[in-house]
Amino acid sequence: MRRFASIDFLRGIAIVLMIFLHIILHVLDIDGLLLQMNDIALINIVALIILPFLGGLAGFFLMVSAIGNMISMYRHLQAGRNVRDLVIRQIMGGVLLLIFAMISESILGIHGAIPNLMKSLDDVSAWNWQVILYRGYHFETIHTIAWCIILNGIVQGILSRNDAWKNPRRLVKIYIILIVIVVALTPLLWWLVDLAIPGYPWAIDPNTGVDVQYPYLGISEWWKFITHFFLNAIAGREEPIFPYLAVSFMGSIIGIILAQERETVKKEWSFLPKKTMQIGFLMFFIGIMGLIVNLVLIMDELGMTAALNLYKGLPFHRNWVPEYPGIASTTLPILGWLFQFLSLNGAAICLIMVVVRVVEFRGRGKEFADKTRFFRRFGFVAFTMYNLQWFYFVIHFIISSTLYGDPYLKLDWAGTFLTMAITFLILHGLLLLWERGKYTGSLEWTMDTIAAQIIPARKVVDQKWWQSGQLNVEEAFYNAEWLNVIEKDEIRHDLHADSIMTYKLSFFGFLFFPISFITFIIARKSIQTEGENKYNKRAQLISLIGIIIFFAWLIPSLFLSLSDLGLSL
């Protein structure tokens, strides 16, 4: 199987990061830390600033999924299959994922019935099993991905008629126009939804006692189960398709380019990493400046607590509008939703393209794939891992009861990281065992098994029904045909290609410190292939400065507090 190692890695890192952040959110005593802001080590404050931003990168997972989905669609077309089959496959596959996403949220997701039981092991009578009656209508990233698979399939199907898919430049231009249209339509559609149901999605339905966006089985009128199915997609709290369909279209553009023949990408699309990172950085810069201005305005009008509460909810896209009841203002934030969207997804674009540039544009596909198996393994069955992450509730119960004598007690950083380490150890061990059975019984296996029976393009003959959904671990995970845009022996070392690339990337290390470590290593290695030159010398220097700056604030922040510096919040 032909695969891009960077895309597999990014999908895995998104799942690992999700579990990492959810453990901190549910296990760490965040409120206790906030009450001691002036006296706790500064590293805690830095973490509380960084973590909400990382938690808001759900669009990162959506974009990675969109890249992979578009590459898959192009493979379908390049194989000579007709457009009609492509559209049917996308729509049916998206609908199937959407159904499983709703089942997931009500039963298996971290707020579903089973995880709620895992949060009540000390008192099963407190188990909130009723979430199964309404929680399926919660709109999460998985629902966004499902809707985008459907809509992308329809759009790509329309654009691919009469072999138009063979003109990628035209497709890219059309997708750019669609991105602008989706973002521009977003406030209008939200306004229309609010007209239909005032206070949507934050208001509480007096008949059900839960958010108005959730129709309640056995209580709500039957028609709400139809209308809210679409309203949640348009104006849900976390990641509605308006404007996040635009993020999917961004991923589609990258996927279209990467799906072209290698020589074509080299000659006609070699600017992809540079231009895309420039666009991503511009989006991030505009977005972060807008967020800072809004937070300062809110702090000035409503106080520090209001600003902190809004920032804590950074991942909730719909919170960044004046209509949000959590903000006691009719004017602030100003275009907050747009700045939130630009900052988070600009950062996502940059992170994705840094990895693609360092891997596929340097001929490191196989080498990188072999070194990142841990992360890729989590992304190989991403939906299953999304639904098994609740296992950390069990670990939290055991650690809190055993070490602290109180079940589900909010823990300090030591207890939180212990919970995290044990959770990842067990989940990774489970994946290692499961892959021997080709993940039979996983959610991916279940959906693929069903798809093989109902989607014409997926039917496989001469195979038992339970084998149709098994994942090809050997060819898709271990020994895939790892694709590169530029092979290792094609790199123009005589023109200092690696040195120049590293020099340019090294500046991003001041925004995201791991990049400084990566560029320093690559710059050092480039001396062996390109000799010492002004570019790798500068790259080493800039990377080293980035590393020094990182440790210069990290070490003091481990020991000093605001009160030690004569400051207070």
C-alpha angles and dihedrals in degrees: 000000000000113000142162109235092206093057092049090048094048091050089052095045089052091057093045091048091048093054091044092054095042091053090052091046095051102031108033118085094238095162090053090053092049091054089056098042094133096049106037123091113279091241087073091057091047089051092049088054096046100040098063089051092051089046089056093059094095086120086064090065091044092052093048090049091049091052091052092044093052092048088052091050091050091049087054091053095042089054089062098252117147125259094239091061089048093054093045091049092049096046095046092043091049093047090049091051090047091053091049090046090057091047088048095053093048099042116011107020118101091266095039130106099274096046088047087057089049087055091054102050091124092053115018090182087071091059110132098214091156091084086083087071096061114001093090088079093062106116113226136163092276090058090049091051091049093050091046091051088055096044094041089051092053094045094045090046092055092045093047097058117122090016091294088143087076089072102070095172090061091048093050091052091049092049090051089054090048090052091056092046094050093050092045093050094048101089091042093054092045089052091051092050090050089051090054095045113015113223094018123191100009103044121101117240105233091210096054104024091226133095114303089238089068117076106207118226110238095015111048123075114266095243092061089068087062102039096043091050087070099030091058089054092051101040111010119145106249112031114352117182086246104096099358093069082073089061089053089051089051089055090046091058092053090045092051091054096045090048092062121098112285094244090050092053091048094051104033106022104033088119091066099102095042098044094041093051090048090053091045093050092049090051091048094048095048091044097048092047090051092049092050093049091049093048091050091050091049091047090052094048103033106015140249095296093058091049092048093048092051093048091048086059093052093126091058101086097192092054089076097078130087090243091067105111091216088073116067093210134094095203107036138121098035109216086338093154091056094048090047089050094048097045098048098041094040087057090047092054092050094049093048095048094045089060094044091048094049094045117029096026090054100044094250099126100119095034091051093045091054092050096048102049093122093060095036090054091062090049094046090074097020097156092050091050090048088057097042097049089096086081087091088070088066092048090048090052092051096045095043093047095043103040102027102027094231123091117235093003112165105253139215122247093275093055091043094053091045089054089048095049094050092045094053092043092054096041092049091048089051091052092050091054094041095053089063087066092044089249093291107180096025120125090252089054091048094051093043091049091052092043091053089058100043107029111074094209091054099051115121122193128210092033133108114248095246092051094057092076099043114119118240096235096171098052100030101040113020108023105020122147095260109212127219131187092207118024120225094251091051096061110116098233088164087065092045092246096164093043094051092045092050092047092054094044093048091076090063088064089078088064099037110024099204088068090065090059092047095048092046090056094046092046090053091050092047089065088070094052103030104023124237109310139160093266100054090040090055091043091054091048095048091044091048090050089051091050092047091049089050094053092038091066097029098059098047091042089060091062109022128075133195091259090054087058093047092251134122140183 
